Structure formats: C-alpha cells, structure tokens
Amino acid sequence: MDGTAAAVRRRIGLPAAALALVLAATACGGDGGDGGGSREAGGTGPSPSSAAEEADGSAASEAGRERLEAAAFEAGGTAASYQVSPDTEEPLWDLMEYRADRAECQPLVSLAAGAVDDDPVAEVHRDVELDDLGEGPTGRSVAVQLRSYGPGGAARVLSALRRAGTECAGGFTEERVLAKAVYRSVEPVGAPEVGDEAVAYRLRIGDVKDEELVLTEYLTVVRSGSTTLSFRLEALSLDDPGPVPDDLVLAQWKAFEEAGA
C-alpha cells in the first residue's frame, strides 16, 4: 500500500503555501524593529570586541564549511550507485526548526544549530536519491549532513543521541510549525564500523494526517574526532525502506578520509 507521504518530513512536512508564508514572515521578522543596531538610527551597535569575536567566528565557520564541502558528495553527481541532488539546502526539519516535546529526545529530530546543546561550527547538506522516482511513489532518499564542532562538541552530541535512543524508545511527539507527528518507537539497529563511534536507529512515525498510517525512517550518525556524518533515510511508501545502505555510508566515509576533513 502506497502512503500519502504526509508524514515525510523533508518533502512535504508543511503545505507549500503555508511554508511560503512562514518563510516570508521569518525573512521579514528583523526589519523595522525598534532595537536595530544601526548607529544612524540611534542604536548602540556592537562593541568593537564583540564585532571582532563575531568576525573570528565567521572566519572559522567559513573555513570549516570549506573543509566539509571538500569531503561531501558532489552536488548533482553520484555517490556509490546513487544520484546526488544538486540541491544543497538544509532539510525541512532543520529549516523549520522541528522540535521534540521532550528535550532529551531532540537529537533524534534535528542536530542543527539551536536544536541541541552543542551547535556545529559548520555544516553542509546533501540529498541522495536511492531509487528512481519515475518508477513510482516508493522512492527512498537519504539526507546526508556533515557537521564540525568545537572541542568535545561532537562527542557530546553522540552521547546525547545515545541517551535519546534509550530514554525515548517508547516514543515522543515531534512539534512542527502547523502539525505534530508522533514517534511510535525508536529502536537501535546495526551501526557501521567506521569512525570513532557510530549509532543507528529505526524510527516509526505516525502520519500527521492519519494516525493509522505509520512510516519508517532510519537515522545513522558517525563521529570522527570533531566531525559527525549523519544519514537520515526516508521513503514515500508505508513499506519499511530498510536501513541506510552500507555502501552509501562507506562512500561518504571514504570521501571524508581522503579529504582529510
């Protein structure tokens, strides 16, 4: 039985019209406020020291991003035997700040900046299609995200993810902009033997429009030093899509090692 895909978080987690309105509101949110930092408008503006710190942080972030870009799959190219999308935008669950109703479960939802205790210094995103969508609405895809962290940050992220896998095994609720999705279960599955450590989970998530429909996703996260490699597999079908393919993880791991990131 083919699913409605209403619960597929990346593709249609929000109706297109509603998404456009929310994004427009977000873009306009900082304009015209009374507390702007413009000196001409009478604001105090940033201090020289804070401006210097911000510049240093931006430089470090850009350098980190360049290293990750060198290690990531080529946008529009291939990875193992799969097609990599030319789109490099962050997935919907990061962009729209999906949040777990329990803080300890958040690492299973999103690891983007502001989502968990440790923000990445830099991150890059790729989308890999495992199936030919022209063959029907069963296409599987994987969001591949590389993130670098400050000292100890990546290890803390993996620790938090392991804790979430244990404490949230019985389920939790994912709060979206205009809907909620109920995670029915979180189950550990075999993790790849690469990097310093790795975890993998099978996630059963109720459809946001029909709670009788349950979709299955898989999440694999590998840590190497101060960097994490994250793989989240979704499908447009109600059938279990199976775990993140080993050859995809190994292809990304090989590219990461060769880039020296």
Phi and psi in degrees as GROMACS dihedral restraints (atoms count N, CA, C in turn):
[ dihedral_restraints ]
;  ai    aj    ak    al  type     phi  dphi    fc
    3     4     5     6     1   -79.5    20    10
    4     5     6     7     1   141.9    20    10
    6     7     8     9     1   -84.5    20    10
    7     8     9    10     1   163.8    20    10
    9    10    11    12     1   -75.8    20    10
   10    11    12    13     1   -16.8    20    10
   12    13    14    15     1    68.2    20    10
   13    14    15    16     1    12.7    20    10
   15    16    17    18     1   -64.9    20    10
   16    17    18    19     1   -23.4    20    10
   18    19    20    21     1   -95.7    20    10
   19    20    21    22     1    -1.3    20    10
   21    22    23    24     1   -70.0    20    10
   22    23    24    25     1   113.4    20    10
   24    25    26    27     1   -70.6    20    10
   25    26    27    28     1   -34.9    20    10
   27    28    29    30     1   -83.0    20    10
   28    29    30    31     1   -40.9    20    10
   30    31    32    33     1   -79.6    20    10
   31    32    33    34     1   -52.1    20    10
   33    34    35    36     1  -136.4    20    10
   34    35    36    37     1    48.2    20    10
   36    37    38    39     1   -69.8    20    10
   37    38    39    40     1   -13.0    20    10
   39    40    41    42     1  -149.7    20    10
   40    41    42    43     1   135.8    20    10
   42    43    44    45     1   -56.0    20    10
   43    44    45    46     1   145.9    20    10
   45    46    47    48     1   -57.6    20    10
   46    47    48    49     1   -43.8    20    10
   48    49    50    51     1   -64.1    20    10
   49    50    51    52     1   -42.8    20    10
   51    52    53    54     1   -66.4    20    10
   52    53    54    55     1   -38.7    20    10
   54    55    56    57     1   -61.7    20    10
   55    56    57    58     1   -41.8    20    10
   57    58    59    60     1   -62.8    20    10
   58    59    60    61     1   -40.1    20    10
   60    61    62    63     1   -66.2    20    10
   61    62    63    64     1   -42.4    20    10
   63    64    65    66     1   -65.2    20    10
   64    65    66    67     1   -43.5    20    10
   66    67    68    69     1   -64.4    20    10
   67    68    69    70     1   -37.9    20    10
   69    70    71    72     1   -64.6    20    10
   70    71    72    73     1   -41.7    20    10
   72    73    74    75     1   -64.9    20    10
   73    74    75    76     1   -38.7    20    10
   75    76    77    78     1   -64.4    20    10
   76    77    78    79     1   -42.4    20    10
   78    79    80    81     1   -65.4    20    10
   79    80    81    82     1   -32.1    20    10
   81    82    83    84     1   -89.5    20    10
   82    83    84    85     1    -8.6    20    10
   84    85    86    87     1   -60.8    20    10
   85    86    87    88     1   -29.9    20    10
   87    88    89    90     1   -93.4    20    10
   88    89    90    91     1    -0.1    20    10
   90    91    92    93     1   -88.1    20    10
   91    92    93    94     1   139.4    20    10
   93    94    95    96     1    75.1    20    10
   94    95    96    97     1     9.7    20    10
   96    97    98    99     1   -73.5    20    10
   97    98    99   100     1   157.9    20    10
   99   100   101   102     1   -74.8    20    10
  100   101   102   103     1   -19.8    20    10
  102   103   104   105     1  -100.7    20    10
  103   104   105   106     1    24.6    20    10
  105   106   107   108     1   -61.4    20    10
  106   107   108   109     1   155.6    20    10
  108   109   110   111     1   -90.1    20    10
  109   110   111   112     1     6.3    20    10
  111   112   113   114     1   -68.1    20    10
  112   113   114   115     1   127.3    20    10
  114   115   116   117     1   -67.6    20    10
  115   116   117   118     1   -34.4    20    10
  117   118   119   120     1   -62.9    20    10
  118   119   120   121     1   -29.1    20    10
  120   121   122   123     1   -90.1    20    10
  121   122   123   124     1     4.9    20    10
  123   124   125   126     1    95.0    20    10
  124   125   126   127     1     0.4    20    10
  126   127   128   129     1   -75.1    20    10
  127   128   129   130     1   162.7    20    10
  129   130   131   132     1   -78.1    20    10
  130   131   132   133     1   -29.2    20    10
  132   133   134   135     1    71.7    20    10
  133   134   135   136     1   168.0    20    10
  135   136   137   138     1   -73.9    20    10
  136   137   138   139     1   149.3    20    10
  138   139   140   141     1   -73.9    20    10
  139   140   141   142     1   157.6    20    10
  141   142   143   144     1   -55.9    20    10
  142   143   144   145     1   -39.4    20    10
  144   145   146   147     1   -67.8    20    10
  145   146   147   148     1   -42.0    20    10
  147   148   149   150     1   -69.1    20    10
  148   149   150   151     1   -33.8    20    10
  150   151   152   153     1   -65.4    20    10
  151   152   153   154     1   -39.8    20    10
  153   154   155   156     1   -66.5    20    10
  154   155   156   157     1   -41.0    20    10
  156   157   158   159     1   -63.8    20    10
  157   158   159   160     1   -39.9    20    10
  159   160   161   162     1   -65.4    20    10
  160   161   162   163     1   -39.9    20    10
  162   163   164   165     1   -64.5    20    10
  163   164   165   166     1   -41.6    20    10
  165   166   167   168     1   -63.4    20    10
  166   167   168   169     1   -42.1    20    10
  168   169   170   171     1   -64.4    20    10
  169   170   171   172     1   -39.2    20    10
  171   172   173   174     1   -66.3    20    10
  172   173   174   175     1   -39.9    20    10
  174   175   176   177     1   -65.2    20    10
  175   176   177   178     1   -42.7    20    10
  177   178   179   180     1   -64.5    20    10
  178   179   180   181     1   -39.9    20    10
  180   181   182   183     1   -64.7    20    10
  181   182   183   184     1   -42.7    20    10
  183   184   185   186     1   -66.1    20    10
  184   185   186   187     1   -41.3    20    10
  186   187   188   189     1   -63.8    20    10
  187   188   189   190     1   -41.4    20    10
  189   190   191   192     1   -64.3    20    10
  190   191   192   193     1   -39.9    20    10
  192   193   194   195     1   -65.2    20    10
  193   194   195   196     1   -38.9    20    10
  195   196   197   198     1   -62.8    20    10
  196   197   198   199     1   -39.4    20    10
  198   199   200   201     1   -65.1    20    10
  199   200   201   202     1   -41.9    20    10
  201   202   203   204     1   -68.5    20    10
  202   203   204   205     1   -38.3    20    10
  204   205   206   207     1   -60.6    20    10
  205   206   207   208     1   -38.0    20    10
  207   208   209   210     1   -66.9    20    10
  208   209   210   211     1   -26.4    20    10
  210   211   212   213     1   -92.6    20    10
  211   212   213   214     1   -17.1    20    10
  213   214   215   216     1   -80.2    20    10
  214   215   216   217     1   161.8    20    10
  216   217   218   219     1   -59.3    20    10
  217   218   219   220     1   150.2    20    10
  219   220   221   222     1   -71.3    20    10
  220   221   222   223     1   123.6    20    10
  222   223   224   225     1   -62.1    20    10
  223   224   225   226     1   128.7    20    10
  225   226   227   228     1    84.5    20    10
  226   227   228   229     1    -1.3    20    10
  228   229   230   231     1   -98.0    20    10
  229   230   231   232     1  -147.5    20    10
  231   232   233   234     1  -126.9    20    10
  232   233   234   235     1   155.6    20    10
  234   235   236   237     1  -135.9    20    10
  235   236   237   238     1   117.8    20    10
  237   238   239   240     1    54.9    20    10
  238   239   240   241     1  -120.1    20    10
  240   241   242   243     1  -106.9    20    10
  241   242   243   244     1    17.5    20    10
  243   244   245   246     1  -110.4    20    10
  244   245   246   247     1   158.7    20    10
  246   247   248   249     1   -91.8    20    10
  247   248   249   250     1   130.8    20    10
  249   250   251   252     1   -97.1    20    10
  250   251   252   253     1   128.5    20    10
  252   253   254   255     1   -66.5    20    10
  253   254   255   256     1   148.3    20    10
  255   256   257   258     1   -71.9    20    10
  256   257   258   259     1   -14.3    20    10
  258   259   260   261     1   -75.0    20    10
  259   260   261   262     1   127.4    20    10
  261   262   263   264     1  -118.4    20    10
  262   263   264   265     1    17.8    20    10
  264   265   266   267     1   -74.9    20    10
  265   266   267   268     1   153.8    20    10
  267   268   269   270     1   -66.1    20    10
  268   269   270   271     1   149.5    20    10
  270   271   272   273     1   -69.4    20    10
  271   272   273   274     1   164.0    20    10
  273   274   275   276     1   -58.5    20    10
  274   275   276   277     1   -37.7    20    10
  276   277   278   279     1   -66.9    20    10
  277   278   279   280     1   -25.3    20    10
  279   280   281   282     1   -84.0    20    10
  280   281   282   283     1   -46.8    20    10
  282   283   284   285     1   -58.6    20    10
  283   284   285   286     1   -43.9    20    10
  285   286   287   288     1   -96.4    20    10
  286   287   288   289     1     9.2    20    10
  288   289   290   291     1    55.6    20    10
  289   290   291   292     1    54.9    20    10
  291   292   293   294     1   -61.7    20    10
  292   293   294   295     1   141.4    20    10
  294   295   296   297     1  -135.2    20    10
  295   296   297   298     1   143.1    20    10
  297   298   299   300     1   -80.0    20    10
  298   299   300   301     1   147.2    20    10
  300   301   302   303     1   -72.5    20    10
  301   302   303   304     1   -14.0    20    10
  303   304   305   306     1  -122.1    20    10
  304   305   306   307     1   125.9    20    10
  306   307   308   309     1   -56.5    20    10
  307   308   309   310     1   -35.8    20    10
  309   310   311   312     1   -67.8    20    10
  310   311   312   313     1   -16.6    20    10
  312   313   314   315     1   -92.9    20    10
  313   314   315   316     1    -9.7    20    10
  315   316   317   318     1   -55.6    20    10
  316   317   318   319     1   -38.9    20    10
  318   319   320   321     1   -57.1    20    10
  319   320   321   322     1   -22.2    20    10
  321   322   323   324     1   -79.8    20    10
  322   323   324   325     1   -14.0    20    10
  324   325   326   327     1   -97.8    20    10
  325   326   327   328     1   -51.6    20    10
  327   328   329   330     1  -159.6    20    10
  328   329   330   331     1   143.8    20    10
  330   331   332   333     1  -115.0    20    10
  331   332   333   334     1    17.6    20    10
  333   334   335   336     1   -68.0    20    10
  334   335   336   337     1   164.7    20    10
  336   337   338   339     1   -55.2    20    10
  337   338   339   340     1   130.9    20    10
  339   340   341   342     1    89.5    20    10
  340   341   342   343     1   -11.0    20    10
  342   343   344   345     1   -86.9    20    10
  343   344   345   346     1   -36.8    20    10
  345   346   347   348     1  -128.5    20    10
  346   347   348   349     1   178.6    20    10
  348   349   350   351     1   -63.6    20    10
  349   350   351   352     1   -35.9    20    10
  351   352   353   354     1  -103.8    20    10
  352   353   354   355     1   115.7    20    10
  354   355   356   357     1   -84.0    20    10
  355   356   357   358     1   141.7    20    10
  357   358   359   360     1   -70.3    20    10
  358   359   360   361     1   147.5    20    10
  360   361   362   363     1   -73.6    20    10
  361   362   363   364     1   -35.7    20    10
  363   364   365   366     1  -152.3    20    10
  364   365   366   367     1   155.8    20    10
  366   367   368   369     1  -155.4    20    10
  367   368   369   370     1   150.2    20    10
  369   370   371   372     1  -134.9    20    10
  370   371   372   373     1   157.6    20    10
  372   373   374   375     1  -132.4    20    10
  373   374   375   376     1   140.3    20    10
  375   376   377   378     1  -136.8    20    10
  376   377   378   379     1   153.7    20    10
  378   379   380   381     1  -125.6    20    10
  379   380   381   382     1   121.9    20    10
  381   382   383   384     1  -114.7    20    10
  382   383   384   385     1   125.7    20    10
  384   385   386   387     1   -91.9    20    10
  385   386   387   388     1   124.1    20    10
  387   388   389   390     1   -87.6    20    10
  388   389   390   391     1   -23.7    20    10
  390   391   392   393     1  -128.1    20    10
  391   392   393   394     1   160.6    20    10
  393   394   395   396     1   -81.4    20    10
  394   395   396   397     1   111.2    20    10
  396   397   398   399     1   -64.7    20    10
  397   398   399   400     1   -18.2    20    10
  399   400   401   402     1   -69.0    20    10
  400   401   402   403     1   -13.0    20    10
  402   403   404   405     1   -89.8    20    10
  403   404   405   406     1    -1.6    20    10
  405   406   407   408     1   135.6    20    10
  406   407   408   409     1   169.6    20    10
  408   409   410   411     1   -81.7    20    10
  409   410   411   412     1    45.8    20    10
  411   412   413   414     1  -116.1    20    10
  412   413   414   415     1     8.6    20    10
  414   415   416   417     1   -56.7    20    10
  415   416   417   418     1   133.2    20    10
  417   418   419   420     1  -103.5    20    10
  418   419   420   421     1   143.7    20    10
  420   421   422   423     1  -142.3    20    10
  421   422   423   424     1   155.9    20    10
  423   424   425   426     1  -128.1    20    10
  424   425   426   427     1   125.9    20    10
  426   427   428   429     1   -85.6    20    10
  427   428   429   430     1   118.6    20    10
  429   430   431   432     1  -107.6    20    10
  430   431   432   433     1   121.4    20    10
  432   433   434   435     1  -129.2    20    10
  433   434   435   436     1   126.5    20    10
  435   436   437   438     1  -107.7    20    10
  436   437   438   439     1   130.9    20    10
  438   439   440   441     1  -135.3    20    10
  439   440   441   442     1   138.6    20    10
  441   442   443   444     1  -112.6    20    10
  442   443   444   445     1   149.5    20    10
  444   445   446   447     1  -130.7    20    10
  445   446   447   448     1   165.2    20    10
  447   448   449   450     1   -73.6    20    10
  448   449   450   451     1  -178.7    20    10
  450   451   452   453     1   -52.6    20    10
  451   452   453   454     1   123.3    20    10
  453   454   455   456     1    78.0    20    10
  454   455   456   457     1    -8.8    20    10
  456   457   458   459     1   -65.3    20    10
  457   458   459   460     1   -45.7    20    10
  459   460   461   462     1   -64.0    20    10
  460   461   462   463     1   -39.9    20    10
  462   463   464   465     1   -64.8    20    10
  463   464   465   466     1   -38.9    20    10
  465   466   467   468     1   -66.4    20    10
  466   467   468   469     1   -36.7    20    10
  468   469   470   471     1   -62.0    20    10
  469   470   471   472     1   -45.0    20    10
  471   472   473   474     1   -65.3    20    10
  472   473   474   475     1   -37.0    20    10
  474   475   476   477     1   -63.9    20    10
  475   476   477   478     1   -43.1    20    10
  477   478   479   480     1   -65.4    20    10
  478   479   480   481     1   -36.5    20    10
  480   481   482   483     1   -67.3    20    10
  481   482   483   484     1   -41.3    20    10
  483   484   485   486     1   -62.3    20    10
  484   485   486   487     1   -42.6    20    10
  486   487   488   489     1   -62.7    20    10
  487   488   489   490     1   -40.3    20    10
  489   490   491   492     1   -63.6    20    10
  490   491   492   493     1   -39.6    20    10
  492   493   494   495     1   -61.4    20    10
  493   494   495   496     1   -30.2    20    10
  495   496   497   498     1   -85.6    20    10
  496   497   498   499     1   -51.3    20    10
  498   499   500   501     1   -75.6    20    10
  499   500   501   502     1   -18.7    20    10
  501   502   503   504     1  -112.3    20    10
  502   503   504   505     1    16.6    20    10
  504   505   506   507     1   -58.0    20    10
  505   506   507   508     1   -33.1    20    10
  507   508   509   510     1   -82.1    20    10
  508   509   510   511     1    -0.5    20    10
  510   511   512   513     1   109.8    20    10
  511   512   513   514     1   166.5    20    10
  513   514   515   516     1  -166.2    20    10
  514   515   516   517     1  -179.2    20    10
  516   517   518   519     1  -114.2    20    10
  517   518   519   520     1   133.6    20    10
  519   520   521   522     1   -98.7    20    10
  520   521   522   523     1   118.9    20    10
  522   523   524   525     1   -95.0    20    10
  523   524   525   526     1   121.2    20    10
  525   526   527   528     1  -107.0    20    10
  526   527   528   529     1  -173.9    20    10
  528   529   530   531     1   -66.9    20    10
  529   530   531   532     1   -47.7    20    10
  531   532   533   534     1  -123.9    20    10
  532   533   534   535     1    14.6    20    10
  534   535   536   537     1  -159.7    20    10
  535   536   537   538     1   172.3    20    10
  537   538   539   540     1  -132.4    20    10
  538   539   540   541     1   142.8    20    10
  540   541   542   543     1  -121.8    20    10
  541   542   543   544     1   133.9    20    10
  543   544   545   546     1   -98.5    20    10
  544   545   546   547     1   119.3    20    10
  546   547   548   549     1   -78.2    20    10
  547   548   549   550     1   118.8    20    10
  549   550   551   552     1   -78.4    20    10
  550   551   552   553     1   -36.9    20    10
  552   553   554   555     1  -160.3    20    10
  553   554   555   556     1   156.8    20    10
  555   556   557   558     1  -131.2    20    10
  556   557   558   559     1   116.9    20    10
  558   559   560   561     1  -123.9    20    10
  559   560   561   562     1   132.9    20    10
  561   562   563   564     1   -69.8    20    10
  562   563   564   565     1   142.3    20    10
  564   565   566   567     1  -130.1    20    10
  565   566   567   568     1   173.8    20    10
  567   568   569   570     1   -61.0    20    10
  568   569   570   571     1   128.6    20    10
  570   571   572   573     1   -98.9    20    10
  571   572   573   574     1   149.8    20    10
  573   574   575   576     1   -66.4    20    10
  574   575   576   577     1   149.0    20    10
  576   577   578   579     1   -94.4    20    10
  577   578   579   580     1    67.0    20    10
  579   580   581   582     1  -136.7    20    10
  580   581   582   583     1   161.3    20    10
  582   583   584   585     1    73.5    20    10
  583   584   585   586     1  -169.3    20    10
  585   586   587   588     1   -78.9    20    10
  586   587   588   589     1   -31.0    20    10
  588   589   590   591     1  -165.5    20    10
  589   590   591   592     1   159.0    20    10
  591   592   593   594     1  -154.5    20    10
  592   593   594   595     1   149.3    20    10
  594   595   596   597     1  -134.8    20    10
  595   596   597   598     1   155.9    20    10
  597   598   599   600     1  -149.5    20    10
  598   599   600   601     1   142.7    20    10
  600   601   602   603     1  -139.0    20    10
  601   602   603   604     1   150.7    20    10
  603   604   605   606     1  -104.4    20    10
  604   605   606   607     1   124.8    20    10
  606   607   608   609     1  -115.4    20    10
  607   608   609   610     1   126.8    20    10
  609   610   611   612     1  -106.9    20    10
  610   611   612   613     1   119.6    20    10
  612   613   614   615     1  -126.7    20    10
  613   614   615   616     1   128.6    20    10
  615   616   617   618     1   -71.7    20    10
  616   617   618   619     1   142.5    20    10
  618   619   620   621     1   -63.4    20    10
  619   620   621   622     1   137.5    20    10
  621   622   623   624     1   -70.5    20    10
  622   623   624   625     1   -18.1    20    10
  624   625   626   627     1  -103.9    20    10
  625   626   627   628     1   -21.5    20    10
  627   628   629   630     1  -145.1    20    10
  628   629   630   631     1   103.2    20    10
  630   631   632   633     1   -66.6    20    10
  631   632   633   634     1   -13.8    20    10
  633   634   635   636     1   -74.8    20    10
  634   635   636   637     1   -19.6    20    10
  636   637   638   639     1   -93.6    20    10
  637   638   639   640     1   132.4    20    10
  639   640   641   642     1  -127.7    20    10
  640   641   642   643     1   127.4    20    10
  642   643   644   645     1  -104.4    20    10
  643   644   645   646     1   158.4    20    10
  645   646   647   648     1  -118.9    20    10
  646   647   648   649     1   131.8    20    10
  648   649   650   651     1  -124.2    20    10
  649   650   651   652     1   160.2    20    10
  651   652   653   654     1  -128.1    20    10
  652   653   654   655     1   137.8    20    10
  654   655   656   657     1  -125.6    20    10
  655   656   657   658     1   125.9    20    10
  657   658   659   660     1  -125.9    20    10
  658   659   660   661     1   132.0    20    10
  660   661   662   663     1  -131.9    20    10
  661   662   663   664     1   127.7    20    10
  663   664   665   666     1  -113.6    20    10
  664   665   666   667     1   138.0    20    10
  666   667   668   669     1  -113.9    20    10
  667   668   669   670     1   135.3    20    10
  669   670   671   672     1  -132.7    20    10
  670   671   672   673     1   107.9    20    10
  672   673   674   675     1    59.5    20    10
  673   674   675   676     1  -121.0    20    10
  675   676   677   678     1   -97.2    20    10
  676   677   678   679     1    16.2    20    10
  678   679   680   681     1  -124.3    20    10
  679   680   681   682     1   143.6    20    10
  681   682   683   684     1  -117.7    20    10
  682   683   684   685     1   145.2    20    10
  684   685   686   687     1  -117.4    20    10
  685   686   687   688     1   115.5    20    10
  687   688   689   690     1  -113.9    20    10
  688   689   690   691     1   138.9    20    10
  690   691   692   693     1  -131.7    20    10
  691   692   693   694     1   119.2    20    10
  693   694   695   696     1  -121.9    20    10
  694   695   696   697     1   117.9    20    10
  696   697   698   699     1   -99.6    20    10
  697   698   699   700     1   131.4    20    10
  699   700   701   702     1  -125.8    20    10
  700   701   702   703     1   164.4    20    10
  702   703   704   705     1  -142.8    20    10
  703   704   705   706     1   157.5    20    10
  705   706   707   708     1   -92.7    20    10
  706   707   708   709     1     6.4    20    10
  708   709   710   711     1  -116.7    20    10
  709   710   711   712     1   158.0    20    10
  711   712   713   714     1   -78.1    20    10
  712   713   714   715     1   -12.3    20    10
  714   715   716   717     1   -68.9    20    10
  715   716   717   718     1   148.1    20    10
  717   718   719   720     1   -64.5    20    10
  718   719   720   721     1   119.8    20    10
  720   721   722   723     1   -78.4    20    10
  721   722   723   724     1    -5.4    20    10
  723   724   725   726     1    80.6    20    10
  724   725   726   727     1   165.6    20    10
  726   727   728   729     1   -70.2    20    10
  727   728   729   730     1   171.2    20    10
  729   730   731   732     1   -58.9    20    10
  730   731   732   733     1   127.0    20    10
  732   733   734   735     1   -59.0    20    10
  733   734   735   736     1   135.7    20    10
  735   736   737   738     1   -59.8    20    10
  736   737   738   739     1   -38.8    20    10
  738   739   740   741     1   -67.1    20    10
  739   740   741   742     1   -27.9    20    10
  741   742   743   744     1   -71.0    20    10
  742   743   744   745     1   -45.3    20    10
  744   745   746   747     1   -61.6    20    10
  745   746   747   748     1   -44.5    20    10
  747   748   749   750     1   -67.0    20    10
  748   749   750   751     1   -35.3    20    10
  750   751   752   753     1   -64.3    20    10
  751   752   753   754     1   -42.2    20    10
  753   754   755   756     1   -69.3    20    10
  754   755   756   757     1   -38.3    20    10
  756   757   758   759     1   -62.8    20    10
  757   758   759   760     1   -42.7    20    10
  759   760   761   762     1   -62.9    20    10
  760   761   762   763     1   -44.3    20    10
  762   763   764   765     1   -62.8    20    10
  763   764   765   766     1   -39.3    20    10
  765   766   767   768     1   -63.4    20    10
  766   767   768   769     1   -45.7    20    10
  768   769   770   771     1   -65.1    20    10
  769   770   771   772     1   -42.4    20    10
  771   772   773   774     1   -66.2    20    10
  772   773   774   775     1   -30.7    20    10
  774   775   776   777     1   -78.8    20    10
  775   776   777   778     1   -14.3    20    10
  777   778   779   780     1    64.8    20    10
  778   779   780   781     1    29.3    20    10
